[in-house]
Every structure is written in C-alpha cells, then in structure tokens.
Amino acid sequence: MLDPFLGIAIFALAAFFYAITVYHSFLIIIGMRMTKGGRKPFDKGSLRNPVDLPRVSIVIPAKDEEVVIEGAIRCAERLQYPKELVEILVVEDGSVDETPTIGKRMAALIPNVVCISGGESTGKPAALNRAIARATGEVIVIFDSDTRYESDLLLRAAKYFHDHPDIDIAQAFPQVINADRNLITRLNYYETRFWFQGLQVAKERFGLFMHLGGTGMFIRRRVLDGLGPWDESCLTEDLEYSVRVARSGHRVGMLQGDIWIQPTYKARHLIGQRRRWWGGALQVFVKMMRSPFSAGRTLRQRLDAFIYTISPIVFLVGSIMFIVSVVSTLLAVSGLAALTAWFWGILLSNLLLIPLVVTEAFRIKDRKLIWLVPGLYWYWTLQWYALFSVAFGMIFTPRKVRWQRTPKVRTD
C-alpha cells in the first residue's frame, strides 16, 4: 500500500516543481518579447541641468581587483555629469595585491575620487556599509569593479528618477562581455540575458518581486536610511536587500541603460560563485520562512517572492529525488522508479534553459546554438555540486561559508 501513495506523492511534488518552471519560463518569454527591439536612443527631454540632477555617490567595492580597478574608476570618471555632483568611493576590502595602491594613486589624480582602505577583509556587504557611511549623495550607485557602462548612464538614471518619482530603486540591464571564450561564458551570457531581459522585465511589468542585480543599482538615499545597512552575514546581500525592499513597499524599476559585466571563465570559478549564490539563497530562504508571505505590497507579489526564494529548496529536493530515483531504477528496475527517474532527470536537466536556448537558436537563425544543450548538463552538474557542498557545509559544520570573489581579466 505504501508504494502507490509514495508514487502519488512523488508525482505531486514533481508537478509542483514543473509548475514553477513553466511559470518562470512563461515570464521569461514575455519579457524577451517586450525587449525585442533593444534600447531606445537616449533623449534627456525636459531634464534640466543642474536643477533636476541629484548629487550622486558611486560606490565601487573591490578586493584583489588590481586587474580591473583602474578601468572601473576611469569609467566612472568619464560619465557625462557635473563633476561637482559626483563622488566616486572606492572601498578596498583587505586586498593583498596592488588594489589599494592603485586606488590611492587614482584618488590623488582625480579630485572627486576617494579611496577607503584598510582593515581585514570581511566581504562585500561590509565594504558597502563602510562606503555608504561616508557617502553624501542623494542617490547611491553600486558598481562592481568589472562593471563598465556608457558615459550617459547617470543622465539616464537622473531622468528616470525625475520622470518616475514613485520609483525608489532603479536596476540597469547587465550584459555579459567575452561571451565567446568557452562553453561556460556562453551559458553565462544566455543565463544573464534570459534573467534580466526576460524574467526581470516581465516581473516589473506585472508588479512582481524584483531581485536587485548586485551591480548597476541606483538607490535613493532615503531607502538606505530607512532599511538600514546591508546584512554583513549574508552571502547574497542583493537578494536579502531585495526582500527587505519588497517588505517595505519600495518600488523597483528597470532602467533603460546597459552595463557590461564579466562572466565566470572556468569551472572552479563558477563553482565558487554559485556556492556563494546558493549559500546566500539558503540564508534568505531561512529568514523568509519566519514570515513567508510578507515580502510585497500585493498578494501576487508576495506569492511570487515566496516562489522565488524557495528556488534553492526546489533544486535541492529535486536533486535528491533524482538521485533516489536513479538508485531505485538500478536496484529494483521497476517501471515506477524508471519513470520517476526520467521525470526528475528532465526536470533537473535545465528544463528552464533548454527550450529558451532552442527558441533563441531559431529566432536568430543560428542552429549552432542547439549544440549548447548538451553543455547545459555540464553546467547543471557544476551547480548541483555547488549547492550540495554549500548546503552540507551549512548544515553539518559550524564554520561560516566565506564570501568569495570571482576572478576577472583585463578588458580595458
């Protein structure tokens, strides 16, 4: 009698997970259609200079970023914006390379650059808090050290806030550079593209939960003053802050401006990055479960936030079910076990990304993209390992999962 009930429970759980996947796929497809035409040329319109231009603090956290930090500072310095209304805060987080030396040299050369240095490395959230405590801007802008952008980005943001006084935070669109280096960089490119140009655009359109991107964020100072500092114990400070933003009722919008970021180049770098992402997602999930349907102004926003934040549990439980199903198939060779193994295998083997990659291949008439599909299994395996290792460490060992940087290459 147990076997039929177990089978029903397994299929019910699978159906729930499939529903989540279909839901996100639907949103991504809608968002991709909405952004099909690309960015419109920028016209500052009625924006008056300097009456409508807020004072801006650009915060660039950096740890061991000697390869890219000078380029980050020069990119910020080239922005088309009154110099007296911009300060560039480079907050150096316990680097052991030449990052602090370069930061101080650039601060001596460029009047509105300040290098905040010294102290032991404690992670990006702590670095952000140190910088924001020194910031004087009405708008705080956060850029990672590898982020690059066009010189009109600040003007775009100023006009966006001017035209949308109800928006409290604006998120620019990340675009991945160096996408053709290898399989991992190509998949990074499509993952980022589907995520922001698809999912986040649709979420904004339907008033759903918005996940801040960690870089390219424009935040009104009053939001930071009201919500308090970044959580220095969380590995994904952007997701944790996104939940707090949703709970407070602040509105997030997608800024019509691109930023360019670097992908992960090697398998071990991807594992390190995803260990941090999955670990932070698990931390946020635990915090969310204390009040699971409180992140949002509307019911649909709260439901969407709940679905979004349980994603690590969906992946973790689904992976365990897949392993159990495969083992059951090998040991019992039963029809139910074989069918269940296939069911979970299809679900977990990038059901979300496979149809999107195939659709993209036909849309741009490049059938070679279909060859990325087998690579998705490798990509999935790396993520699988990252999630299991970080979950095991968080459950069975008392030590804290460390915040890790993702290595960059010189692009300037």
Secondary structure, DSSP 8 states (H G I E B T S, - for coil): -HHHHHHHHHHHHHHHHHHHHHHHHHHHHHHHHHTTT-------TT--TTTT---EEEEEEESS-TTTHHHHHHHHHT-SS-GGGEEEEEEE-S-SSSHHHHHHHHHHHSTTEEEE--S----HHHHHHHHHHH---SEEEE--TT-EE-TTHHHHHHHHHHH-TT--EEEEEEEESSTTSSHHHHHHHHHHHIIIIIIIHHHHHTT------SSSEEEEHHHHHHH-S--TT-S-HHHHHHHHHHHHT--EEEEEEEEEE----SHHHHHHHHHHHHHHHHHHHHHHTTSTT-SSSSHHHHHHHHHHHTHHHHHHHHHHHHHHHHHHHHHH--HHHHHHHHHHHHHHTTTTHHHHHHHHHHHTT-GGGGGHHHHHHHHHHHHHHHHHHHHHHHHH--S-------------
